[in-house]
């Protein structure tokens, strides 16, 4: 460059800037829905419900949200560690997604151990909830003479048998689902490349760039 070279500042935001007295503040956040979904699942599993119907509804909410957390977590991690994740692997179910992720970060998945066993159970239960099939439910029991007479007098005391799906919708299973997802998150965070951990730690994890006025 010669001695007469002149440096000219080119404002990259010139066309966007409302006026020369406006300064850009830009925040960045890697959003993954797994934080929100897991909070909902945890709250439903821990909410005190006295009536059986309320308990079952809470369990259903918690289990479904826990399963969706697994899906969201897999996508959040996959997008960080595997190129073209959304384009090439988005249609896979959660277990194959997790298997690909473990291969990408050189981690032995060990399907026969926890939390993988519970995650597999959760994904299968989620599929039964998402694609429910009707079931003809039948229950038999023997009554003595007095019990039979009482039942004929008061039909409201008939025990309605639970379907196989309804039997799974318990608060104990809801807590198992939340615990399995918690364990999965911890496991993945422990083995994730360090440059990606910050993005997954919290929905509030942010970075930013700020222009300051000259007199600041």
C-alpha positions as CSV (number, residue, x, y, z in Angstrom):
1,X,0.0,0.0,0.0
2,X,1.2,3.5,-0.8
3,X,1.5,6.4,1.6
4,X,-1.6,8.0,0.1
5,X,-3.8,4.9,0.9
6,X,-7.0,6.0,2.5
7,X,-9.0,3.6,4.8
8,X,-12.8,4.0,4.6
9,X,-15.0,2.4,7.2
10,X,-17.9,0.6,5.6
11,X,-20.9,0.3,7.9
12,X,-22.3,-3.3,7.4
13,X,-25.6,-2.3,8.9
14,X,-26.0,1.0,6.9
15,X,-29.1,-0.1,5.1
16,X,-30.7,-1.3,8.3
17,X,-29.7,1.3,10.8
18,X,-32.6,3.7,11.6
19,X,-30.2,6.6,12.1
20,X,-26.5,7.3,12.8
21,X,-27.6,7.6,16.5
22,X,-28.8,4.0,16.7
23,X,-26.4,1.2,17.9
24,X,-26.9,-2.5,17.4
25,X,-27.3,-4.9,20.2
26,X,-27.3,-8.5,19.1
27,X,-28.0,-11.6,21.3
28,X,-27.5,-15.2,20.4
29,X,-29.2,-18.2,21.9
30,X,-29.2,-21.9,21.0
31,X,-32.8,-22.9,21.8
32,X,-33.7,-26.5,22.3
33,X,-37.3,-27.4,23.4
34,X,-36.0,-30.2,25.6
35,X,-35.7,-27.8,28.6
36,X,-39.3,-26.6,28.4
37,X,-40.7,-30.1,27.8
38,X,-38.8,-31.7,30.7
39,X,-39.9,-28.9,33.0
40,X,-43.5,-29.7,32.1
41,X,-43.0,-33.4,32.5
42,X,-41.4,-32.9,35.9
43,X,-44.1,-30.6,37.2
44,X,-46.9,-33.1,36.1
45,X,-45.1,-36.0,37.8
46,X,-44.7,-34.2,41.0
47,X,-48.1,-32.4,41.2
48,X,-50.2,-33.8,44.1
49,X,-53.3,-35.4,42.7
50,X,-55.8,-37.0,45.0
51,X,-58.3,-38.6,42.6
52,X,-57.3,-41.5,40.3
53,X,-58.5,-39.7,37.2
54,X,-56.3,-36.7,38.0
55,X,-53.3,-38.9,38.7
56,X,-53.7,-40.7,35.4
57,X,-54.0,-37.4,33.5
58,X,-50.9,-36.1,35.2
59,X,-49.0,-39.3,34.4
60,X,-50.1,-39.1,30.8
61,X,-48.9,-35.5,30.5
62,X,-45.6,-36.3,32.2
63,X,-44.8,-39.4,30.2
64,X,-45.7,-37.8,26.8
65,X,-43.6,-34.7,27.6
66,X,-40.7,-36.9,28.7
67,X,-40.8,-38.8,25.5
68,X,-40.9,-35.5,23.5
69,X,-37.9,-34.4,25.5
70,X,-35.9,-37.3,24.2
71,X,-36.8,-36.3,20.7
72,X,-35.9,-32.7,21.2
73,X,-32.7,-33.6,23.0
74,X,-31.6,-35.9,20.2
75,X,-32.2,-33.1,17.6
76,X,-30.4,-30.5,19.7
77,X,-27.3,-32.7,20.1
78,X,-27.5,-34.1,16.5
79,X,-27.5,-30.6,15.0
80,X,-24.3,-29.8,16.9
81,X,-22.3,-33.0,16.2
82,X,-23.5,-34.2,12.8
83,X,-23.5,-32.3,9.6
84,X,-26.8,-32.0,7.7
85,X,-28.7,-33.5,10.6
86,X,-32.1,-31.9,9.9
87,X,-31.9,-32.8,6.2
88,X,-30.7,-36.4,6.5
89,X,-31.8,-37.7,9.9
90,X,-34.9,-35.8,11.0
91,X,-37.3,-38.5,10.1
92,X,-35.6,-41.2,12.2
93,X,-37.1,-42.3,15.5
94,X,-35.4,-41.3,18.7
95,X,-33.4,-44.5,19.4
96,X,-31.7,-44.6,15.9
97,X,-31.0,-40.9,16.4
98,X,-29.3,-41.5,19.7
99,X,-27.4,-44.4,18.2
100,X,-26.0,-42.1,15.5
101,X,-25.1,-39.4,18.0
102,X,-23.2,-41.9,20.1
103,X,-21.3,-43.1,17.1
104,X,-20.4,-39.5,16.2
105,X,-19.0,-38.8,19.6
106,X,-17.4,-42.2,19.9
107,X,-19.5,-43.3,22.9
108,X,-20.6,-46.9,23.6
109,X,-24.4,-46.8,23.9
110,X,-24.8,-50.1,25.8
111,X,-28.5,-50.7,25.1
112,X,-28.8,-53.3,27.9
113,X,-27.9,-50.8,30.6
114,X,-29.6,-47.7,32.1
115,X,-30.7,-45.2,31.1
116,X,-31.0,-46.8,27.7
117,X,-33.4,-49.5,28.9
118,X,-35.8,-47.0,30.4
119,X,-35.4,-44.7,27.4
120,X,-36.4,-47.6,25.1
121,X,-39.4,-48.4,27.3
122,X,-40.4,-44.7,27.2
123,X,-40.1,-44.4,23.4
124,X,-42.3,-47.6,23.0
125,X,-44.9,-46.2,25.4
126,X,-44.9,-42.9,23.6
127,X,-45.6,-44.7,20.3
128,X,-48.6,-46.5,21.9
129,X,-49.9,-43.1,23.1
130,X,-49.3,-41.4,19.8
131,X,-50.8,-44.3,17.7
132,X,-53.4,-45.8,20.0
133,X,-55.3,-48.9,19.1
134,X,-58.6,-49.9,20.5
135,X,-58.6,-52.8,23.0
136,X,-61.4,-55.1,24.0
137,X,-60.9,-55.2,27.8
138,X,-62.3,-58.1,29.8
139,X,-61.9,-58.9,33.5
140,X,-63.3,-61.9,35.5
141,X,-63.6,-62.4,39.2
142,X,-65.4,-64.7,41.6
143,X,-67.9,-63.3,44.1
144,X,-69.5,-65.1,47.0
145,X,-73.3,-65.0,47.4
146,X,-73.4,-61.8,49.4
147,X,-71.0,-60.0,47.1
148,X,-73.1,-61.0,44.1
149,X,-76.3,-59.8,45.7
150,X,-74.7,-56.5,46.7
151,X,-73.4,-56.0,43.1
152,X,-76.9,-56.6,41.7
153,X,-78.3,-54.0,44.1
154,X,-75.6,-51.4,43.4
155,X,-74.3,-51.5,39.9
156,X,-72.2,-48.4,40.5
157,X,-69.7,-50.5,42.4
158,X,-68.7,-52.5,39.3
159,X,-65.0,-52.4,38.8
160,X,-64.1,-51.0,35.4
161,X,-61.1,-53.0,34.1
162,X,-58.1,-51.0,32.9
163,X,-56.7,-51.4,29.4
164,X,-53.0,-52.3,29.0
165,X,-52.3,-48.6,28.1
166,X,-54.1,-47.3,31.2
167,X,-52.1,-49.6,33.4
168,X,-49.0,-47.9,32.3
169,X,-50.2,-44.4,33.1
170,X,-49.1,-44.2,36.7
171,X,-47.3,-41.5,38.6
172,X,-44.6,-44.1,39.4
173,X,-44.0,-44.6,35.6
174,X,-44.1,-40.8,35.1
175,X,-41.3,-40.4,37.7
176,X,-39.4,-43.2,36.0
177,X,-39.7,-41.4,32.7
178,X,-38.4,-38.1,34.1
179,X,-35.6,-39.8,35.9
180,X,-34.5,-41.6,32.7
181,X,-34.4,-38.4,30.8
182,X,-32.5,-36.7,33.5
183,X,-29.9,-39.5,33.4
184,X,-29.7,-39.3,29.6
185,X,-29.1,-35.6,29.7
186,X,-26.3,-36.0,32.3
187,X,-24.7,-38.9,30.3
188,X,-24.7,-36.9,27.1
189,X,-23.4,-33.8,28.8
190,X,-20.6,-35.8,30.3
191,X,-19.4,-37.1,27.0
192,X,-20.2,-34.2,24.7
193,X,-17.3,-32.3,23.1
194,X,-16.6,-29.3,25.4
195,X,-17.3,-26.7,22.6
196,X,-21.0,-27.9,22.5
197,X,-21.8,-28.2,26.2
198,X,-22.5,-24.5,26.8
199,X,-25.2,-24.5,24.1
200,X,-27.1,-27.3,25.8
201,X,-26.7,-26.4,29.4
202,X,-29.7,-24.0,29.7
203,X,-32.3,-22.3,27.7
204,X,-31.0,-19.1,29.2
205,X,-27.4,-19.6,27.8
206,X,-26.7,-16.5,25.7
207,X,-23.9,-14.6,24.0
208,X,-24.0,-11.2,22.4
209,X,-22.3,-8.4,20.5
210,X,-23.0,-4.7,21.3
211,X,-22.1,-1.4,19.6
212,X,-21.5,1.4,22.0
213,X,-21.7,5.1,21.4
214,X,-18.3,6.9,21.2
215,X,-18.8,8.7,24.6
216,X,-19.4,5.5,26.5
